[in-house]
Amino acid sequence: MTTSTPHPASDRLEHHDDGGDDGAGGDGTTSPQPDGVEARPGWRRDTTIFLTGQTVSLFGSSLVQYAIMWHLTLETKSGSVMALAAVFGFLPQAVVSVFGGVWADRLDRKRLIIGADAVIALVTLALALLMLAGSDDLWLIYGALAIRSTGAGIQMPAVSALLPQIVPTDRLMRVNGINATIQSAMMLVAPAAAAAVYASATIVAVFFVDVVTAVIGIAMMLLLSVPRIVREHTGDGERPGYLDDLVGGIRYAATHTFVRWVLALYAVVFVLVVAPSYLTPLMVVRTFGDEVWKLTANEISFSVGMLLGGALLAAWGGLRNRVAMIVGSAALFGALSVGLGLSTNLWVFFGFMFVLGLAVPFFSTTSMTVLQETVEPQMQGRVFGFVGIVMAVAMPLGMVAFGPLADRFTVESLLVVSGVLMFAVVAVALATPSGRRALTTAHGPAGG
């Protein structure tokens, strides 16, 4: 179901040019703009600034992600090391997202994003300086991954909730599609750039590039004009406490049938599809050779697919029945996982990676848009915080299982098994009452 829930009467929209709070700890919570292009004439400017800043920041983060993944793969060739990297890179985000979602609903989202970017940049700079000094222990990389993941736990709910705050609701799917396309384009450039820097210099150079892009992203965010709504106090004049907001968010996610269904499907996809696909570089190295260009081509194939998928979604707008797109994409993920595992030719493997990337926006972008359209604005920070928790917990759990197994079995066999299990999960999801109800009542923003 993708119906936009009416805004509570106690919330009122207030434009605030600098996006700041009122000096009392941010008692306002952000809200999407009313439907319609003319609801806020400056939304295109603000959307452009926001997407540009996030794209630049993503580019630097992608460089670090690829460089660390390749560095660990080439230096250790160990599935256990890759599993530990996933745990340190995702588990802290899961823990912090519990609090980050509440902060995104209580404090200023713009400042949260800027603060998280600044901390991540400082940690990356510190790691670069330590490695320049000759320290290259694995625990340093693990520690940096953990702190970067902590920053993501704060940033992710704020970013996801801020976009519908500045974009009219009826334009969210297309703007999210444009965002996915831009990010995919950056991800297409990032592997080639990371390979060029990593091959010609060192991983430290990649870290310095990330610091520069973070500074640019922060500067763009400072230019952003953010509207917000002010929540009224309770009947006794007291502002709801932090724990009250946390408990309210947990209760909302637990009792909202559709939100609970989406979160469960997200968790399964990350365990059975995303986690095994994280081992595809290991499969490339073991099966097809350890040349850097092959690792680069693997990532580029996926990124080109995501680029075209996002562009298609932005131009088309997707099916009116959003849930059908989500479920269909999940089923396709299962088929592609099996195809990747059965591939014996490098270029066939790259072809499946391309189609996998092509399908990603139809799952991820559609899921995010559905939640943005469905969840009340004052709850979005907490809901997207729970989305971050699901993503961050499911990924390392999947890697804890598949990483060690990759040292005992082939990656190909793990991909086939995960794909078959994905088919079974999609069938179960459609068989549940909540799944059937969501599929029959989801008809876009104006749906039932």
C-alpha positions as CSV (number, residue, x, y, z in Angstrom):
1,M,0.0,0.0,0.0
2,T,1.4,3.4,-1.0
3,T,-1.1,5.8,0.3
4,S,0.2,9.0,1.8
5,T,-1.1,9.2,5.4
6,P,-2.6,12.6,6.2
7,H,-0.4,14.9,8.2
8,P,-1.5,15.3,11.9
9,A,-3.3,18.6,12.6
10,S,-0.7,19.5,15.2
11,D,2.0,19.9,12.6
12,R,2.5,23.1,10.7
13,L,4.9,23.9,7.9
14,E,7.4,26.6,8.5
15,H,10.1,27.7,6.1
16,H,13.5,28.2,7.6
17,D,16.2,29.5,5.2
18,D,19.3,28.0,6.9
19,G,17.7,24.7,7.8
20,G,18.7,25.2,11.5
21,D,16.8,24.5,14.6
22,D,15.4,27.0,17.0
23,G,18.3,26.9,19.4
24,A,16.5,24.6,21.8
25,G,17.9,21.4,20.6
26,G,15.8,21.1,17.5
27,D,12.3,20.7,18.7
28,G,11.0,20.8,15.2
29,T,10.8,17.8,12.9
30,T,10.9,18.0,9.2
31,S,8.1,17.2,6.8
32,P,7.6,16.7,3.1
33,Q,6.1,19.5,1.1
34,P,2.5,19.4,0.1
35,D,1.6,17.8,-3.2
36,G,2.1,19.9,-6.3
37,V,4.9,21.5,-8.1
38,E,3.9,25.0,-7.0
39,A,3.8,24.1,-3.3
40,R,7.3,25.5,-2.9
41,P,8.8,27.3,-5.9
42,G,12.4,26.8,-4.7
43,W,12.2,23.0,-4.5
44,R,14.1,22.4,-7.8
45,R,17.0,24.6,-6.7
46,D,17.2,22.9,-3.3
47,T,16.8,19.4,-4.8
48,T,19.7,20.1,-7.3
49,I,21.9,21.4,-4.5
50,F,21.1,18.4,-2.3
51,L,21.6,15.8,-5.0
52,T,24.9,17.4,-6.1
53,G,26.4,17.5,-2.7
54,Q,25.3,13.9,-1.9
55,T,26.7,12.7,-5.3
56,V,30.1,14.3,-4.7
57,S,30.2,12.8,-1.2
58,L,29.1,9.4,-2.5
59,F,31.9,9.5,-5.1
60,G,34.6,9.7,-2.4
61,S,32.9,7.1,-0.2
62,S,32.7,4.7,-3.2
63,L,36.4,5.2,-3.9
64,V,37.2,4.1,-0.3
65,Q,34.7,1.2,-0.5
66,Y,36.2,-0.2,-3.7
67,A,39.8,0.4,-2.6
68,I,39.4,-1.3,0.8
69,M,37.5,-4.2,-0.7
70,W,40.1,-4.8,-3.4
71,H,43.0,-4.2,-0.9
72,L,41.7,-6.9,1.4
73,T,40.8,-9.2,-1.4
74,L,44.2,-9.0,-3.1
75,E,46.2,-9.0,0.1
76,T,44.5,-11.8,1.9
77,K,42.2,-13.7,-0.6
78,S,40.3,-14.7,2.6
79,G,36.5,-15.0,2.9
80,S,36.8,-14.7,6.7
81,V,38.6,-11.4,6.3
82,M,35.9,-10.2,3.9
83,A,33.3,-11.3,6.4
84,L,35.0,-9.3,9.3
85,A,35.2,-6.3,7.0
86,A,31.4,-6.6,6.4
87,V,30.7,-6.9,10.1
88,F,32.8,-3.8,11.0
89,G,31.4,-1.9,8.1
90,F,27.7,-2.6,8.8
91,L,27.1,-3.7,12.3
92,P,27.9,-0.3,14.0
93,Q,25.4,1.3,11.6
94,A,22.7,-1.0,12.9
95,V,23.4,-0.1,16.5
96,V,23.6,3.7,15.9
97,S,20.5,3.7,13.6
98,V,18.4,3.0,16.6
99,F,19.3,6.4,17.9
100,G,19.9,8.1,14.5
101,G,16.3,7.7,13.4
102,V,15.1,9.4,16.6
103,W,17.6,12.2,16.2
104,A,16.5,12.7,12.6
105,D,12.9,13.3,13.9
106,R,13.9,15.5,16.8
107,L,16.9,17.5,15.6
108,D,17.9,19.3,12.4
109,R,18.4,16.8,9.6
110,K,20.7,19.1,7.6
111,R,23.1,19.5,10.5
112,L,23.1,15.8,11.3
113,I,24.1,15.1,7.7
114,I,26.9,17.7,7.8
115,G,28.2,16.5,11.2
116,A,28.3,12.9,10.1
117,D,30.2,13.8,6.9
118,A,32.7,15.8,8.9
119,V,33.4,13.0,11.3
120,I,33.8,10.4,8.6
121,A,36.2,12.7,6.7
122,L,38.3,13.2,9.9
123,V,38.5,9.5,10.5
124,T,39.5,8.8,6.9
125,L,42.2,11.5,7.2
126,A,43.5,10.0,10.4
127,L,43.7,6.5,8.7
128,A,45.6,8.0,5.8
129,L,48.1,9.7,8.0
130,L,48.6,6.5,10.1
131,M,49.2,4.4,7.0
132,L,51.6,7.0,5.6
133,A,53.5,6.6,8.9
134,G,53.9,2.9,8.2
135,S,50.9,1.4,10.2
136,D,49.0,-1.0,8.0
137,D,47.5,-3.4,10.5
138,L,44.1,-4.9,9.6
139,W,42.6,-3.6,12.9
140,L,43.2,0.0,11.7
141,I,41.1,-0.6,8.6
142,Y,38.4,-2.4,10.6
143,G,38.3,0.5,13.1
144,A,37.9,3.0,10.3
145,L,35.2,1.0,8.8
146,A,33.4,0.8,12.1
147,I,33.5,4.6,12.6
148,R,32.5,5.3,9.0
149,S,29.6,2.9,9.6
150,T,28.6,4.7,12.8
151,G,28.5,8.0,10.8
152,A,26.3,6.3,8.2
153,G,23.9,5.2,11.0
154,I,23.4,8.8,11.8
155,Q,23.3,10.1,8.3
156,M,21.2,7.6,6.5
157,P,17.8,8.2,8.3
158,A,18.4,12.0,8.0
159,V,19.2,11.8,4.2
160,S,16.2,9.5,3.5
161,A,13.8,11.7,5.4
162,L,15.2,15.1,4.1
163,L,14.5,14.4,0.4
164,P,10.7,14.2,0.8
165,Q,11.0,17.3,2.9
166,I,12.1,19.4,-0.1
167,V,10.5,17.5,-3.0
168,P,6.7,17.5,-3.7
169,T,5.2,14.1,-3.0
170,D,3.9,13.6,-6.5
171,R,7.5,14.0,-7.8
172,L,9.3,11.7,-5.4
173,M,9.5,8.6,-7.6
174,R,11.0,10.5,-10.5
175,V,13.4,12.5,-8.3
176,N,14.4,9.2,-6.6
177,G,15.0,7.7,-10.0
178,I,17.1,10.7,-11.0
179,N,19.0,10.3,-7.7
180,A,19.6,6.6,-8.4
181,T,20.8,7.4,-11.9
182,I,23.3,10.1,-10.7
183,Q,24.6,7.8,-8.0
184,S,24.9,4.9,-10.5
185,A,26.9,7.2,-12.8
186,M,29.2,8.1,-9.9
187,M,29.5,4.5,-9.1
188,L,30.4,3.8,-12.7
189,V,33.2,6.3,-12.6
190,A,34.3,5.4,-9.1
191,P,35.7,1.9,-9.8
192,A,37.8,3.1,-12.7
193,A,39.0,6.1,-10.7
194,A,39.7,3.9,-7.7
195,A,41.6,1.4,-9.9
196,A,43.7,4.2,-11.5
197,V,44.6,5.8,-8.1
198,Y,45.1,2.4,-6.4
199,A,47.3,1.0,-9.2
200,S,49.4,4.2,-9.7
201,A,49.7,5.3,-6.1
202,T,48.5,3.7,-2.9
203,I,45.3,3.2,-1.0
204,V,46.3,6.3,1.0
205,A,45.8,8.5,-2.0
206,V,42.2,7.2,-2.3
207,F,41.6,8.2,1.3
208,F,42.8,11.8,0.6
209,V,40.4,12.0,-2.4
210,D,37.6,11.0,0.0
211,V,38.4,13.8,2.4
212,V,38.3,16.4,-0.4
213,T,35.0,15.2,-1.7
214,A,33.5,15.2,1.8
215,V,34.5,18.9,2.2
216,I,32.8,19.7,-1.1
217,G,29.7,17.8,-0.1
218,I,29.5,19.7,3.3
219,A,29.9,23.0,1.5
220,M,27.0,22.1,-0.8
221,M,24.8,21.2,2.1
222,L,25.5,24.6,3.7
223,L,23.9,26.2,0.7
224,L,20.7,24.2,1.1
225,S,17.5,25.9,2.2
226,V,15.4,23.5,4.2
227,P,11.7,23.9,5.2
228,R,10.5,22.3,8.4
229,I,7.5,21.9,10.6
230,V,7.3,22.6,14.3
231,R,5.7,20.0,16.5
232,E,3.6,21.3,19.3
233,H,4.2,20.2,22.8
234,T,2.0,17.8,24.7
235,G,-1.1,18.8,26.6
236,D,0.9,19.4,29.8
237,G,3.3,21.7,28.0
238,E,6.2,19.2,27.9
239,R,8.0,18.1,24.8
240,P,8.0,14.4,24.2
241,G,11.2,12.8,25.6
242,Y,13.8,10.9,23.6
243,L,12.7,7.5,25.0
244,D,9.1,8.4,24.2
245,D,10.0,9.0,20.6
246,L,12.1,5.9,20.5
247,V,9.3,3.7,21.9
248,G,6.8,5.4,19.6
249,G,8.9,4.6,16.6
250,I,9.3,1.0,17.6
251,R,5.6,0.6,18.2
252,Y,4.8,2.2,14.8
253,A,7.1,-0.1,12.8
254,A,5.9,-3.1,14.7
255,T,2.2,-2.4,14.2
256,H,2.2,-0.9,10.7
257,T,1.5,-3.9,8.6
258,F,3.0,-2.6,5.4
259,V,6.1,-1.1,6.9
260,R,6.7,-4.4,8.7
261,W,6.3,-6.3,5.5
262,V,8.7,-4.1,3.6
263,L,11.3,-4.3,6.4
264,A,11.1,-8.1,6.4
265,L,11.6,-8.3,2.6
266,Y,14.5,-5.9,2.8
267,A,16.2,-8.1,5.4
268,V,15.8,-11.3,3.3
269,V,17.1,-9.6,0.2
270,F,20.2,-8.4,2.0
271,V,20.9,-11.8,3.6
272,L,20.3,-13.9,0.5
273,V,21.3,-11.7,-2.3
274,V,23.4,-8.7,-1.2
275,A,25.6,-10.7,1.1
276,P,26.5,-13.4,-1.4
277,S,27.0,-10.9,-4.2
278,Y,29.6,-9.2,-1.9
279,L,31.7,-12.2,-2.6
280,T,31.6,-11.8,-6.4
281,P,35.1,-10.2,-6.4
282,L,36.4,-13.3,-4.6
283,M,34.8,-15.5,-7.2
284,V,36.4,-13.4,-10.0
285,V,39.8,-13.7,-8.4
286,R,39.5,-17.4,-7.7
287,T,37.9,-18.4,-11.0
288,F,38.8,-15.9,-13.6
289,G,42.1,-14.4,-12.4
290,D,43.3,-11.7,-10.0
291,E,44.0,-8.9,-12.5
292,V,42.7,-5.6,-11.3
293,W,40.9,-4.8,-14.6
294,K,38.7,-7.8,-14.0
295,L,37.6,-6.6,-10.6
296,T,37.0,-3.2,-12.1
297,A,35.0,-4.6,-15.0
298,N,32.9,-6.5,-12.4
299,E,31.9,-3.3,-10.6
300,I,31.5,-1.4,-13.9
301,S,29.1,-4.0,-15.2
302,F,26.9,-3.7,-12.1
303,S,27.1,0.1,-12.1
304,V,26.2,0.5,-15.8
305,G,23.1,-1.6,-15.1
306,M,22.2,0.5,-12.2
307,L,22.7,3.7,-14.2
308,L,20.4,2.5,-17.0
309,G,17.8,1.1,-14.5
310,G,17.7,4.4,-12.6
311,A,17.4,6.4,-15.8
312,L,14.6,4.1,-17.0
313,L,12.7,4.5,-13.7
314,A,13.2,8.3,-13.8
315,A,11.8,8.6,-17.3
316,W,9.0,6.0,-17.0
317,G,7.9,6.5,-13.4
318,G,7.4,2.8,-12.9
319,L,4.2,0.7,-12.5
320,R,1.3,2.2,-10.7
321,N,1.4,-0.8,-8.5
322,R,4.7,-0.2,-6.6
323,V,4.5,-3.5,-4.7
324,A,4.4,-5.5,-7.9
325,M,7.7,-3.9,-8.9
326,I,9.2,-4.7,-5.5
327,V,8.2,-8.3,-5.5
328,G,9.1,-8.8,-9.2
329,S,12.5,-7.4,-8.6
330,A,13.1,-9.7,-5.6
331,A,12.2,-12.7,-7.7
332,L,14.5,-11.5,-10.5
333,F,17.3,-11.2,-7.9
334,G,16.9,-14.9,-7.2
335,A,17.1,-15.9,-10.9
336,L,20.2,-13.7,-11.4
337,S,22.0,-15.1,-8.3
338,V,21.5,-18.6,-9.8
339,G,22.8,-17.4,-13.2
340,L,25.9,-15.8,-11.6
341,G,26.7,-19.1,-9.8
342,L,26.3,-21.1,-13.0
343,S,28.5,-18.8,-15.1
344,T,31.6,-20.4,-16.5
345,N,32.5,-17.6,-18.9
346,L,33.8,-14.3,-17.6
347,W,31.7,-12.2,-20.0
348,V,28.5,-14.1,-19.3
349,F,29.2,-13.4,-15.6
350,F,29.6,-9.7,-16.3
351,G,26.3,-9.9,-18.3
352,F,24.5,-11.2,-15.3
353,M,26.1,-8.5,-13.1
354,F,24.8,-5.9,-15.6
355,V,21.2,-7.2,-15.4
356,L,21.5,-7.4,-11.6
357,G,22.4,-3.7,-11.5
358,L,19.6,-2.9,-13.9
359,A,17.1,-4.5,-11.5
360,V,18.4,-2.8,-8.3
361,P,16.6,0.6,-8.7
362,F,13.3,-1.2,-9.3
363,F,13.7,-2.7,-5.8
364,S,15.5,-0.2,-3.8
365,T,14.3,3.1,-5.3
366,T,10.7,1.9,-5.4
367,S,10.9,0.6,-1.8
368,M,12.2,4.0,-0.5
369,T,9.6,5.9,-2.5
370,V,6.8,3.7,-1.1
371,L,7.9,4.4,2.4
372,Q,8.3,8.1,1.8
373,E,4.8,8.2,0.3
374,T,3.2,6.1,3.1
375,V,4.9,7.0,6.4
376,E,3.8,10.1,8.2
377,P,6.5,12.9,8.0
378,Q,7.1,13.1,11.7
379,M,7.9,9.3,11.8
380,Q,10.1,9.1,8.7
381,G,13.4,9.5,10.5
382,R,12.6,6.6,12.8
383,V,11.3,4.4,10.0
384,F,14.3,5.0,7.8
385,G,16.4,4.4,10.9
386,F,14.9,1.0,11.1
387,V,15.5,0.5,7.4
388,G,19.1,1.2,8.1
389,I,19.1,-1.2,11.0
390,V,17.7,-4.0,8.8
391,M,20.2,-3.3,6.1
392,A,23.1,-3.0,8.5
393,V,22.3,-6.1,10.5
394,A,21.2,-8.4,7.6
395,M,24.4,-7.7,5.6
396,P,26.9,-8.8,8.3
397,L,24.7,-11.7,9.3
398,G,24.7,-12.9,5.8
399,M,28.5,-12.4,5.5
400,V,29.0,-14.2,8.8
401,A,27.3,-17.2,7.2
402,F,28.5,-17.0,3.6
403,G,32.1,-15.6,4.3
404,P,33.4,-18.7,6.2
405,L,31.4,-21.0,3.9
406,A,33.3,-19.4,0.9
407,D,36.5,-20.7,2.4
408,R,35.0,-24.3,2.4
409,F,32.8,-24.2,-0.7
410,T,32.9,-22.4,-4.0
411,V,31.3,-19.0,-4.3
412,E,29.4,-20.3,-7.3
413,S,27.6,-22.9,-5.1
414,L,26.7,-20.3,-2.5
415,L,25.2,-18.0,-5.2
416,V,23.0,-20.8,-6.6
417,V,21.7,-21.9,-3.1
418,S,20.9,-18.3,-2.2
419,G,19.1,-17.7,-5.4
420,V,16.9,-20.8,-4.9
421,L,16.1,-19.7,-1.3
422,M,15.2,-16.3,-2.6
423,F,12.5,-17.8,-4.8
424,A,11.1,-19.6,-1.8
425,V,11.0,-16.4,0.2
426,V,9.2,-14.4,-2.5
427,A,6.6,-17.2,-2.6
428,V,6.1,-17.0,1.2
429,A,5.9,-13.2,1.0
430,L,3.1,-13.3,-1.5
431,A,1.3,-16.0,0.5
432,T,1.1,-14.0,3.7
433,P,-2.1,-11.9,4.2
434,S,-0.1,-8.7,4.4
435,G,1.7,-9.4,1.2
436,R,-1.6,-10.2,-0.7
437,R,-3.2,-7.1,0.8
438,A,-0.2,-4.9,-0.2
439,L,-0.2,-6.3,-3.7
440,T,-3.9,-5.7,-4.4
441,T,-4.2,-2.3,-2.8
442,A,-0.9,-0.6,-3.9
443,H,-1.7,1.7,-6.8
444,G,0.9,4.6,-6.5
445,P,0.6,7.7,-4.4
446,A,-3.1,8.0,-4.8
447,G,-3.7,4.3,-4.0
448,G,-6.1,2.9,-1.5
